[in-house]
Amino acid sequence: MSKFFINRPIVAMVIAILMVIVGAVTIAILPVAQFPNIVPPEIQVLASYIGADAQTIEQSVSTPIEQQMSGVDNMNYMYSLNSTADGLSRLIVNYDVKTDPNTDLVLTQMRQTQAASQLPADVTNYGVTVQKTVTAPLMLITLYSPHGTYDARFLANYAYINLADQINRSYGVGSVQRNNVINVLREPTLQLSH
């Protein structure tokens, strides 16, 4: 059989070309199974209370929101992070894998709206943000100056002014967080989450 194709290479080429064409046509119509959802949807509630310490943020912002979030449908768990430097309270609500993230977002927004009357006026004036998020970053981008021409502060400002908005507009990117890890890395880092 191999002697036939060795003596007639044009026949072998025609068969090979036909196989490639048939393969290209059939690959377009093959059903492709979607990957199952393995990461549970997470909804993040961000509230700012400028000038408040961590205990004040916990008592006046985090606790009322957490009390309203208790018992929301399909919730696995929730946890909050209170930072003192910028007065930011972050509550992350983790939902069941089988739920729709958009429905989870609406349920979380409804519960946050119920807690709005118990929040301080400064917090409601500044605004409370509810958005879909994933705590595991999609990508970390680090900027550095090859010859040490620019310091970490310059690079952090450059990333914030010139890169953050363009990356945030990319498909699949939910938010861009700017982290100045100057003491650890000596280089500013952008963290992308989907």
N, C-alpha and C positions, 0 to 999 in steps of 0.2 A: 504494500500500500504506500509506504513512504517513497518507494522508487517512482511511483506514478507522479507524485507531487514534485519530486526532484527533477524529473524529466520535463515536467510541464509547470514551470513557476508562475505563469500567467493565471492558470486555473487556481493555484494556491492563493495568489493575491486577490483574485475576484471573490473567492470564498471568504477570505479574511475581511475584505471591505464590506461584503454583505453582512457578515456577522457583526461588525461594528455598527452598521446602519440599523440593523434589527435591534441591537442592544440599546442604541441611543433612542430609538422610538419607544421601546418598551420601558425604559427607565423613567420616561416622563409620565407614563400611565400607571406605574406601580403604586399601590397604596403604601404609604409610609406611616408607621405607627408613631404617634406622638409620645414623647417622654412623659411619664406620670409626674404629677406634682409631688415632690418629696420634701420641699421646704414649706413649712406652714406659713401662711400669710401673716404679716405683722403690720399693725397700724401704730403710728407714732403720734403722740399728742405733745406739742411743744407750747410752753407758756413762758413768758418773760416777766419777771418782777424785778425791775432795775433797782439796784441798791439794797436788796434784801439779802440776808444771810441764809445759809442752808436750812436752819431750823425754821425760820419764818416761811421760807418757800415750802417746806414740807407741811407745815401746819395750815397755811392759808391757801396754798395752791394745789399741791399734790394730793393731800388727803380728801378734799371735796371731790376732785375728779375721780380718784380711785373708788370712793364710796359709790359714785354713780355708775362707774364701769362694772362694779361687782354684779354678776348675774347676767351680763349681756350674752345673747345666744351664741353658742358654739365657741366660747372663749376657753382656751386651755389654761393660760395664766397671764399675769401682767406684772411688770416691775417698773419702778421709776428711778430716775437718776436726777439728783439735784446738784447743780454746780454752783459754786459761790462766786466765781470770778465775774461772770456776766449775768447772774441772776436768772439762769435758765433752768426750767423744770422740764424733764423729758419723761413721758410715760409711754411704755411700749406694751401693747396688747397683742398677745399671740393667740391666733385662732386655729381651729382644726384644719387639717390639710384638705379635707373634702369641701370646704366652703369656698364661695366666690369672694375674692378680695374686694370687689366693688361693693358687694352687700355688706361685708365686714366694715368697710370704710363708712358707709351710710349709718350703720348701727352705732359705730363709735362716735360719729358726728352728732347723732341724736342724743347719746348719753352725755357728751361734752356740753351740749347746749343746755341740758337739764342742770348741769353743775355751774353754768355761767353765772347764775344769780348769787351763788355763794362765794365767788371769787372776788378779790379786791378790785376796786375800780381801775387802778393802774394796770392790772393784768388784762382786764377786758378792753380797756382803751388801746393798749398796745397790740392786742390780738392774740388769739390762741389758734395755732395751726394744727390741723389734723391731716395726715398724709400716709399713703402706703409706703412701707419701707422694708428693708432687709438689714439686719444688724451686721451680717457678714459682708464685708466690702467686695465689690465686683473687681476693683482694680485700685492699686496704689501707684501714684505717679510722684516721683521725687525729682526735684530740680537741683542742679548743682552748677557751679561755675568751674569750668575745667582748669583755669589758671588762677582761681581765687580772686578774680577781678571784682566780683559782686559778693556782698555779704548775704547772710540768710534773710535778713529783713527785706532787702531789696528784692530777692528772689520770691519771697512770700507775697509781697505787694504785686510783683509782676504776674505771678500765677493768679492772684485774685482779680486783677484788672483785665488781663489779656486771655487767660485760659479758662477760668471757671465757667463763664457764661457760655462759651462755645462748646465746652464739654457737656454742660448741663442740657444743651439743646440736642445732643446726639440721641439717636434712637436707642431705647433701652436703659438710659441713665435716668434715675429718679432724682438724685440730688448729689451735689458736690460739697464735701466738707473740707474746709481748709484747716489743717493742723500744723502748727508751728512746733515741731519737735526739735527745737534748736539745741536743747541740752543733751538730748540723746543722739540724734542723727547729725546735727549741725547743718541740716538741710530741710527746707520746708517740704511738706508732703500734701498732696491732694488725695482725698479718699473718695472714690466713686461708689455709689450704691445703686442697685437697680430696683 
